Structures are given as C-alpha cells and as structure tokens.
Amino acid sequence: MTAILDTSFLFALADQSDRNHKRVLAVAQSTNEGLVLSVVVLPEICYLIASRLGHKAMRHFVSSLTTKGVRVEPLISEDLVRVHEILQQYADSQLDFTDAAIVTIAEKLAVTRIYTLDRRDFSIIRPSHCDYFELLP
C-alpha cells in the first residue's frame, strides 16, 4: 500500500514539542508502505520548519528524505486542470492549493491513504477514485 504525506503530519513529526509529535512518530515508525510527497508540499514544509525550528532542522529534514525512500511526485501541467476543478468544487470551504494538489496526486496514483492532521479539509473531499480518504493518524 502507499500513502501520501501532508504538511501537517510532517511538521508534527519534525517538531518534538508539537502536541501530536508522539502520535505521528508512532505511525512513521510503524509504517512499511511506500510514501509519496507532492512536490508542492516540499517548499511549504521546508519553510515552516526553517521559520519555526531553524535552518539546521530544515536541512536535517531534507537529508532524511533521501534516506527514507520517499517518492517526490511532480505536479505536471495537466494536473493543474484537476487542481482547479477541486478548488472550484470546494470553493466554499476555501480549500488551499496544496491540499487540492495532494488530492490530484492521490487520484492519479490511486492512493487512498493520507498521513495528515488536517481532518477538516481531507474529510470533506470526495475523491474521484474512492469513496473517501483514509486519514492517519
């Protein structure tokens, strides 16, 4: 099985003082599935880590991606059509670009599991390839 990583999960994993750190760490340590990181999540999480935890922590995070076998998935121009559709469909919820891109990549790769703490956004989305996403932790 494969799961997609969201910014909220990654930040809680990086920040040992985060109230969700132990929960996400337990999931990260117990997983044996393939992990996918949308390329649009990468600058977002690097900015958050650098601005809140420091440049050294951000460098450590980037280094850890190279050793953990995380697949960085690009967003190609054809994907932007679906991102826009999702943003339009959920305009009342003000879904952000990154979340719409994650959904697009999940649909493209037929991934149903997302590692996230963002229950609000991902629980309202009805993906085209399954009834709902499985959200962990």
N, C-alpha and C positions, 0 to 999 in steps of 0.2 A: 504494500500500500504506500501511497505518497501523501504528504501533507504540505500545505503552503504556509509559510511563516509571515506573520503580520508584525508591524512595527511595535504594537503594544506588548506582544509576547517577548520580542527581542529586547526591548528596553527593560522590562522587568527581569529578564534573565541577566542582563549586564549590570543592573543596579542592585547590589546586595542589600541596600536599605529599603528597596521597594517592598511594599506590604504583600505583593504577590510573588516575590522572588522564589520563595521555597516551593510554591505550587508549580511554577513554570520550570524550575530546576528539576523537580521530580519528573515532570513529563519529558524534558530534554534528555535526562539521564536514562530514562527507561525506553525511549523510542529506538526502534530498529528499522524504521521506514525511511524511504527517500524523502529528502527535504528540498523544497523549492522556494527560492527567494526571488520575488519580482524585482527586476532591475530598478523600478521606481521606488521600492521600499529602501533600497540601499542608501541613497543620499538623505532620505528622511531620517533613518535610524542613525546614520553617522553624524548628522547634525545634532540630533538630540543627545547622543552620547557625548560628543565633544563639548557641547554647550553646558551640559549638566554634570558630567562626570569627568571631563577633561580630555585633552588630546591624546594622552597616553592610553586611556581606556578605549578611545575610538580606534587607535592603532591596534590595540590588542584584539578588539572585536573583528576588525578586517582580517587580521592574521588568523584568527580562529576559523574564519570561513574557508580558508584554504586547506585547513587540516581536517575539517569535518565532512567534506564531500557534499557541501550544499550546492545545489544546482541553481545558478543565477539565470533566470528566464527573461529574455528580452521582451520588450513590447514593440511590436512592429507596426508599421503604419496602418495595415489592415485591421489590427486590433483596436485602433482608435475609433473605428466605426462602432464597435460593440461597447467600448467605454462610453462613448457619447450616448448610445441608446440607454445604457444603465443609468447614467447621470440624469437623463431626461425622465426615465421611468420613476426614479426615486428623488425627483427634484424637491418634493415637499419635505423630504427627510434631510435634505442638504447633504447627501452622501458625498464624500470627497473623492477626488481623482484617484488617489492611491487605492482606496477600497474598491472602486469600480475597476481599476486595473487588475487587482487581485482576483476579483470575480471573473473577469475576462480570461485571465490566465488559467484559473481553475476550470472554467468551461472548456477552454481549448485543450487542456491536458486531461480532462475528465477526472479531476481531483475533487473529492467531496469533503475532505477534512482540512480545517484551517486552525492553526495554532494562533490564538488571539485572546485578548481580554476584552475586545470590543463586541460585546454581546448585542448592543443596541443596533448597530448597523448590519452586521452579518446575519442576525436572526430575522430581520425583515426581508432580506433579499431572497427571491425565488430564482435560483439559477436555472438555466435552460437544460442542463444535463442531469439534474436530480431534483427531488422534491425540496430539499433543504441541505444546508451545510452542517456537518458535524463540527462543533466548536470545542476545542480543548484549550486549556484545562477546564 
